[in-house]
């Protein structure tokens, strides 16, 4: 009688991924890797496309503002729709819009002589896609893991995503220096097309039908109640409305200008952004093993280092020094990010998560268009160095204020789920369970 084959029950095949990393988690992680490879380089490319067309620092800020303004306008609608429609369809449609807008931007730049209004319009379309994508994406990701594995799953996802950002930023900066920003924008368009195709294969057969709501406004009111009754949530959203605004202005406007004038061009700035990505990977590796009990206290303390890049640009530090502070800030914000996602997974009901996530995103980016738009005038009025020091000070002040909220200091990780939580869809071994699992995890 022949010996058992390696795939027989006596010698099961070795698993290539953890048991909790099912099909949907794997597809979502792969798609995030692809989009981050393209988008990190594209952000740099957009700024240098404006400057190569003769634009000023104020013009760079206007294009950056055009990308973020649609987030403010459409995020809440996107969150409500994601809690009503199949989330994967919202994600694929948003990826398609991002692909088309970035492809048109690439053609415009490669053809030569792009106009400011054209670049603003196309980046605004890309921002619109992001507004509908983000709430749906967070709901999808968090619903693929159980509470027991949430911390590790979120850390691994963010490590893969940010690892792709390292390559994207470094490669994007090098490509801009070698062949120009237009081709980097074209790569970003292709990345959105590939990611949309991956997300189209998500398995949603076990997702229970959503109960009919009372209309879009009623859905938004329900989401608002979830936010305003949780002091830890609304206070951190307010904090990040300031932090995201000033950090975004520093990195989208002042960073490329300092790189052009003091660091030697786009390649060193791309390297600094890549070091930020390396830091996020280090932070994610740490969070794979570390489960702090006071989730939000630890996370909030790790927001203070986000002041370092603005301060480093204000000095300005040499390239190696800027890379060091970017690494530290990347690791620190990753600790915050994993703790934040774990807190949301623990505290927010799944059926309301996309709406709550939309309010989170809305509050966080609400001041970003204004900050990027006024970055140029602020530089003219006060000087670039003074504006950068102001950015650093605002990060410190907003973060210190959040620590005054008792819930931020005292909210703790629960050792076990407060109620029974079935195995997440997309990772259960039986592809056709009798009763669909409740999607009770944020994304």
C-alpha positions as CSV (number, residue, x, y, z in Angstrom):
1,X,0.0,0.0,0.0
2,X,1.4,3.4,-0.9
3,X,2.3,5.9,1.7
4,X,0.0,8.8,2.5
5,X,0.4,11.8,0.3
6,X,1.5,15.1,1.9
7,X,-2.0,16.5,1.5
8,X,-3.7,13.5,3.3
9,X,-5.5,14.0,6.6
10,X,-2.6,12.4,8.5
11,X,-0.3,15.1,7.3
12,X,-2.3,18.3,6.7
13,X,-0.8,21.0,4.5
14,X,0.9,23.7,6.3
15,X,-1.2,26.9,6.6
16,X,0.3,29.9,4.8
17,X,-1.7,32.4,6.8
18,X,-3.3,32.7,10.2
19,X,-6.7,31.0,10.7
20,X,-8.3,34.4,11.3
21,X,-7.0,35.9,8.0
22,X,-9.8,34.7,5.7
23,X,-10.5,35.4,2.1
24,X,-12.0,38.8,2.6
25,X,-9.2,40.0,5.0
26,X,-6.6,38.8,2.5
27,X,-8.3,40.6,-0.5
28,X,-8.7,43.8,1.5
29,X,-5.1,43.8,2.6
30,X,-3.8,43.1,-0.9
31,X,-5.9,45.8,-2.4
32,X,-4.7,48.3,0.3
33,X,-1.1,47.4,-0.5
34,X,-1.7,48.1,-4.2
35,X,-3.4,51.4,-3.7
36,X,-0.8,52.6,-1.2
37,X,2.0,51.8,-3.6
38,X,0.4,54.2,-6.1
39,X,-1.1,56.9,-3.9
40,X,2.0,57.7,-1.8
41,X,4.0,58.6,-4.9
42,X,1.0,60.4,-6.5
43,X,0.7,62.8,-3.6
44,X,4.3,63.9,-4.2
45,X,3.7,63.9,-7.9
46,X,0.7,66.2,-7.7
47,X,2.7,68.8,-5.8
48,X,5.6,68.7,-8.2
49,X,3.3,68.8,-11.2
50,X,1.9,72.1,-10.0
51,X,5.4,73.5,-9.4
52,X,6.7,72.3,-12.8
53,X,3.7,74.1,-14.4
54,X,4.9,77.3,-12.8
55,X,2.7,77.2,-9.8
56,X,3.6,78.8,-6.4
57,X,3.3,77.5,-2.9
58,X,-0.2,78.9,-2.8
59,X,-1.1,77.0,-6.0
60,X,0.2,73.8,-4.4
61,X,-2.1,74.5,-1.4
62,X,-5.1,75.1,-3.6
63,X,-4.7,71.7,-5.4
64,X,-4.3,70.0,-2.1
65,X,-7.4,71.7,-0.8
66,X,-9.3,70.6,-3.9
67,X,-8.5,67.0,-3.0
68,X,-9.8,67.4,0.6
69,X,-12.8,69.6,0.1
70,X,-15.0,66.8,-1.3
71,X,-14.2,64.8,1.8
72,X,-15.9,67.5,3.9
73,X,-18.8,67.7,1.5
74,X,-19.5,64.0,0.9
75,X,-18.1,61.9,3.8
76,X,-21.4,61.9,5.8
77,X,-23.4,60.9,2.8
78,X,-20.8,58.2,2.0
79,X,-21.1,56.8,5.5
80,X,-24.9,56.6,5.4
81,X,-24.8,54.9,2.0
82,X,-22.2,52.4,3.2
83,X,-24.6,51.3,6.0
84,X,-27.4,50.9,3.5
85,X,-25.8,49.5,0.4
86,X,-23.3,46.5,0.0
87,X,-20.1,48.1,1.2
88,X,-17.9,46.3,-1.4
89,X,-19.9,47.9,-4.2
90,X,-19.4,51.3,-2.8
91,X,-15.7,50.6,-2.6
92,X,-15.4,49.4,-6.2
93,X,-17.4,52.3,-7.6
94,X,-15.1,54.7,-5.6
95,X,-12.0,53.0,-6.9
96,X,-13.3,53.4,-10.5
97,X,-13.8,57.1,-10.0
98,X,-10.3,57.4,-8.5
99,X,-8.8,55.5,-11.5
100,X,-10.4,57.7,-14.1
101,X,-9.6,61.0,-12.4
102,X,-5.9,60.1,-11.9
103,X,-5.6,58.7,-15.4
104,X,-7.0,62.0,-16.8
105,X,-4.6,64.0,-14.5
106,X,-1.7,61.9,-15.8
107,X,-2.6,62.6,-19.5
108,X,-3.0,66.3,-18.7
109,X,0.5,66.5,-17.2
110,X,2.1,64.3,-19.8
111,X,0.6,66.4,-22.6
112,X,2.2,69.5,-21.1
113,X,0.9,72.9,-19.9
114,X,-1.7,71.8,-17.4
115,X,-3.9,74.6,-16.1
116,X,-4.4,75.1,-12.4
117,X,-8.2,74.8,-12.6
118,X,-7.9,71.5,-14.5
119,X,-5.6,70.0,-11.8
120,X,-7.9,71.2,-9.1
121,X,-11.0,69.7,-10.8
122,X,-9.3,66.3,-11.3
123,X,-8.0,66.1,-7.7
124,X,-11.4,67.1,-6.5
125,X,-12.9,64.1,-8.3
126,X,-10.3,61.8,-6.7
127,X,-11.2,63.3,-3.3
128,X,-14.9,62.6,-4.0
129,X,-14.1,58.9,-4.6
130,X,-12.2,58.8,-1.3
131,X,-15.1,60.4,0.5
132,X,-17.3,57.4,-0.4
133,X,-14.6,54.8,-0.1
134,X,-13.3,55.5,3.4
135,X,-16.4,54.8,5.5
136,X,-17.2,51.7,3.5
137,X,-13.7,50.4,3.6
138,X,-13.4,50.7,7.4
139,X,-16.7,48.8,7.9
140,X,-15.6,46.0,5.6
141,X,-12.2,45.5,7.2
142,X,-13.3,45.4,10.8
143,X,-16.1,43.0,10.0
144,X,-13.6,40.4,8.9
145,X,-12.0,39.8,12.2
146,X,-13.3,38.7,15.7
147,X,-12.6,40.7,18.9
148,X,-10.1,38.1,20.0
149,X,-7.8,38.7,17.0
150,X,-8.7,42.4,16.4
151,X,-5.5,43.9,17.7
152,X,-3.2,41.6,15.8
153,X,-5.3,41.8,12.6
154,X,-5.4,45.6,12.5
155,X,-1.6,45.8,13.2
156,X,-0.8,43.4,10.4
157,X,-3.2,45.2,8.0
158,X,-1.6,48.5,8.8
159,X,1.9,47.1,8.6
160,X,1.2,45.8,5.1
161,X,-0.5,49.0,4.0
162,X,2.2,51.3,5.4
163,X,5.0,49.0,4.1
164,X,3.6,49.6,0.6
165,X,3.7,53.3,1.4
166,X,7.5,53.1,1.9
167,X,8.1,51.7,-1.5
168,X,5.5,54.0,-3.0
169,X,6.9,57.2,-1.6
170,X,10.6,56.3,-2.3
171,X,9.8,55.0,-5.8
172,X,7.5,57.9,-6.5
173,X,10.1,60.5,-5.5
174,X,12.8,58.8,-7.6
175,X,10.4,58.4,-10.6
176,X,9.5,62.1,-10.4
177,X,13.2,63.1,-10.5
178,X,13.9,60.7,-13.4
179,X,10.9,60.8,-15.7
180,X,8.5,63.4,-14.3
181,X,5.3,63.4,-12.2
182,X,2.9,62.4,-15.0
183,X,4.0,58.8,-15.1
184,X,3.7,58.5,-11.4
185,X,0.1,59.7,-11.7
186,X,-0.5,57.1,-14.4
187,X,0.9,54.3,-12.1
188,X,-1.6,55.5,-9.4
189,X,-4.5,55.2,-11.9
190,X,-3.4,51.6,-12.7
191,X,-3.2,50.8,-9.0
192,X,-6.8,51.9,-8.4
193,X,-7.9,49.7,-11.3
194,X,-6.2,46.6,-9.8
195,X,-7.4,47.3,-6.3
196,X,-11.0,47.7,-7.5
197,X,-10.8,44.4,-9.3
198,X,-9.6,42.7,-6.1
199,X,-12.4,44.2,-4.1
200,X,-14.9,43.0,-6.6
201,X,-14.1,39.4,-5.5
202,X,-15.0,40.0,-1.9
203,X,-17.3,37.3,-0.6
204,X,-20.5,38.9,0.7
205,X,-22.8,35.9,0.5
206,X,-23.0,35.6,4.3
207,X,-23.7,39.3,5.0
208,X,-27.2,39.7,6.5
209,X,-29.6,42.1,4.8
210,X,-29.7,45.5,6.3
211,X,-32.9,46.5,8.1
212,X,-34.6,49.3,6.2
213,X,-33.9,52.7,7.8
214,X,-35.9,55.8,8.1
215,X,-34.2,57.7,5.4
216,X,-30.8,59.3,4.8
217,X,-31.3,62.1,7.4
218,X,-32.6,59.6,10.0
219,X,-29.5,57.5,9.4
220,X,-27.2,60.5,9.9
221,X,-29.0,61.5,13.1
222,X,-28.5,58.0,14.5
223,X,-24.8,58.2,13.7
224,X,-24.6,61.6,15.3
225,X,-26.2,60.3,18.5
226,X,-23.5,57.6,18.7
227,X,-20.8,60.2,18.4
228,X,-22.1,62.9,20.8
229,X,-22.9,60.4,23.6
230,X,-19.3,59.2,23.7
231,X,-16.9,61.9,25.0
232,X,-13.8,59.9,24.1
233,X,-15.0,59.8,20.5
234,X,-16.0,63.4,19.9
235,X,-13.0,64.8,21.8
236,X,-10.5,62.8,19.7
237,X,-12.3,63.7,16.5
238,X,-12.0,67.4,17.5
239,X,-8.4,66.9,18.3
240,X,-7.7,65.4,14.9
241,X,-9.5,68.2,13.1
242,X,-6.6,70.3,14.3
243,X,-3.8,67.7,14.0
244,X,-4.7,66.5,10.5
245,X,-5.1,70.1,9.3
246,X,-1.7,71.3,10.4
247,X,0.2,68.1,9.6
248,X,-1.5,68.0,6.2
249,X,-0.5,71.6,5.4
250,X,3.0,70.9,6.6
251,X,3.5,67.8,4.5
252,X,1.4,68.7,1.4
253,X,2.6,72.3,1.0
254,X,5.6,73.2,3.1
255,X,7.4,69.8,2.8
256,X,7.8,69.9,-1.0
257,X,8.8,73.6,-0.8
258,X,11.5,72.9,1.8
259,X,12.6,69.9,-0.2
260,X,12.9,72.1,-3.3
261,X,14.7,75.0,-1.7
262,X,16.8,73.3,1.0
263,X,17.0,69.5,0.6
264,X,17.8,69.0,-3.1
265,X,14.4,68.2,-4.7
266,X,11.7,65.5,-4.7
267,X,13.9,62.5,-4.0
268,X,15.0,63.5,-0.5
269,X,11.4,64.4,0.4
270,X,10.3,61.0,-0.9
271,X,13.0,59.4,1.3
272,X,11.7,61.2,4.3
273,X,8.2,60.1,3.7
274,X,9.5,56.6,3.2
275,X,11.1,56.7,6.6
276,X,7.7,57.7,8.0
277,X,6.5,54.5,6.5
278,X,9.3,52.5,8.0
279,X,8.3,53.9,11.4
280,X,4.7,52.8,10.9
281,X,5.9,49.3,10.2
282,X,8.0,49.4,13.4
283,X,4.9,50.6,15.3
284,X,2.8,47.9,13.8
285,X,5.3,45.2,14.7
286,X,5.2,46.5,18.3
287,X,1.4,46.4,18.3
288,X,1.3,42.8,17.1
289,X,2.5,41.8,20.5
290,X,1.6,44.7,22.8
291,X,-2.0,45.1,24.0
292,X,-2.1,48.1,26.3
293,X,-4.9,48.1,28.8
294,X,-5.7,51.8,28.5
295,X,-6.2,52.0,24.8
296,X,-6.9,55.7,24.3
297,X,-4.4,57.0,26.9
298,X,-1.5,55.2,25.3
299,X,-2.8,56.2,21.8
300,X,-3.2,59.9,22.6
301,X,0.3,60.1,24.2
302,X,1.6,58.8,20.9
303,X,0.1,61.7,19.0
304,X,2.6,64.3,20.5
305,X,5.4,63.1,18.2
306,X,3.4,64.3,15.2
307,X,4.7,67.7,16.0
308,X,8.3,66.6,15.2
309,X,8.1,66.7,11.3
310,X,6.9,70.3,11.3
311,X,9.6,71.3,13.8
312,X,12.2,69.4,11.7
313,X,11.1,71.3,8.5
314,X,11.2,74.6,10.4
315,X,14.8,74.2,11.5
316,X,15.4,72.8,8.8
317,X,17.1,69.6,9.7
318,X,19.4,67.9,7.3
319,X,17.9,65.0,5.4
320,X,19.1,62.3,7.9
321,X,17.6,64.3,10.8
322,X,14.3,64.8,9.0
323,X,14.3,61.0,8.2
324,X,14.8,60.3,11.9
325,X,11.9,62.4,13.2
326,X,9.7,61.1,10.4
327,X,10.5,57.5,11.6
328,X,9.7,58.4,15.2
329,X,6.4,60.1,14.3
330,X,5.4,57.2,12.0
331,X,5.9,54.6,14.8
332,X,4.0,56.7,17.3
333,X,1.0,57.3,15.1
334,X,0.8,53.7,14.3
335,X,0.5,52.8,18.0
336,X,-2.4,55.4,18.1
337,X,-4.0,53.9,14.9
338,X,-4.1,50.3,16.1
339,X,-5.5,51.4,19.5
340,X,-8.1,53.6,17.9
341,X,-9.3,50.8,15.5
342,X,-9.4,48.4,18.4
343,X,-11.4,50.9,20.5
344,X,-13.9,51.4,17.7
345,X,-14.2,47.7,17.1
346,X,-14.9,47.2,20.8
347,X,-17.3,50.1,21.4
348,X,-19.3,50.8,18.2
349,X,-22.2,48.5,16.9
350,X,-21.4,47.2,13.4
351,X,-24.7,48.3,11.8
352,X,-23.8,51.9,12.7
353,X,-20.1,51.8,12.1
354,X,-19.8,53.3,8.7
355,X,-21.9,56.3,9.8
356,X,-19.7,56.7,12.9
357,X,-16.6,56.3,10.8
358,X,-17.9,59.0,8.4
359,X,-18.3,61.5,11.3
360,X,-14.8,60.5,12.5
361,X,-13.4,61.2,9.0
362,X,-15.5,64.3,8.6
363,X,-14.4,65.9,11.8
364,X,-10.8,64.9,11.2
365,X,-10.6,66.4,7.7
366,X,-13.0,69.3,8.1
367,X,-10.3,71.9,8.6
368,X,-7.8,70.4,6.1
369,X,-9.0,72.2,3.0
370,X,-8.8,75.5,4.8
371,X,-5.4,74.7,6.3
372,X,-3.9,73.7,2.9
373,X,-5.5,76.7,1.2
374,X,-4.2,79.3,3.7
375,X,-0.7,77.6,3.9
376,X,0.6,79.8,1.1
377,X,-0.8,83.1,2.4
378,X,0.4,82.2,5.9
379,X,3.9,81.6,4.6
380,X,3.8,85.0,2.9
381,X,2.4,86.8,6.0
382,X,4.5,85.2,8.7
383,X,7.3,83.3,7.0
384,X,7.7,79.6,6.3
385,X,9.7,78.9,9.4
386,X,7.2,80.6,11.7
387,X,4.3,78.8,10.0
388,X,5.9,75.5,10.6
389,X,6.6,76.2,14.2
390,X,2.9,77.2,14.6
391,X,1.9,73.8,13.1
392,X,4.0,72.0,15.7
393,X,2.6,74.0,18.6
394,X,-1.0,73.3,17.5
395,X,-0.4,69.6,17.5
396,X,1.0,69.7,21.1
397,X,-1.9,72.0,22.4
398,X,-4.7,70.0,20.8
399,X,-3.3,66.7,22.1
400,X,-2.8,68.0,25.6
401,X,-6.4,69.2,25.7
402,X,-7.7,65.7,24.9
403,X,-6.0,64.3,28.0
404,X,-8.4,66.4,30.1
405,X,-11.3,64.1,29.1
406,X,-11.7,61.4,31.8
407,X,-12.9,58.8,29.2
408,X,-9.8,59.2,27.2
409,X,-7.6,58.5,30.2
410,X,-9.7,55.6,31.6
411,X,-11.3,53.7,28.8
412,X,-9.9,50.2,29.0
413,X,-9.6,47.1,26.8
414,X,-12.1,44.4,27.7
415,X,-10.6,41.1,28.3
416,X,-13.5,39.3,26.6
417,X,-16.4,40.4,24.4
418,X,-19.3,41.7,26.4
419,X,-21.6,39.5,24.5
420,X,-21.4,36.5,22.1
421,X,-19.8,37.5,18.8
422,X,-20.0,34.9,16.0
423,X,-17.1,34.0,13.8
424,X,-16.6,36.8,11.2
425,X,-17.8,36.2,7.7
426,X,-15.1,35.5,5.2
427,X,-12.9,33.6,7.7
428,X,-15.2,30.8,8.9
429,X,-14.2,27.4,7.6
430,X,-17.7,26.6,6.5
431,X,-18.6,28.8,3.5
432,X,-22.3,28.3,4.0
433,X,-23.3,28.6,7.6
434,X,-27.0,28.2,8.5
435,X,-27.2,31.5,10.2
436,X,-25.2,34.5,8.8
437,X,-22.7,35.9,11.3
438,X,-23.5,39.3,12.7
439,X,-21.0,41.8,11.3
440,X,-20.0,43.3,14.6
441,X,-16.6,44.7,13.9
442,X,-15.4,48.1,12.6
443,X,-13.2,48.4,9.6
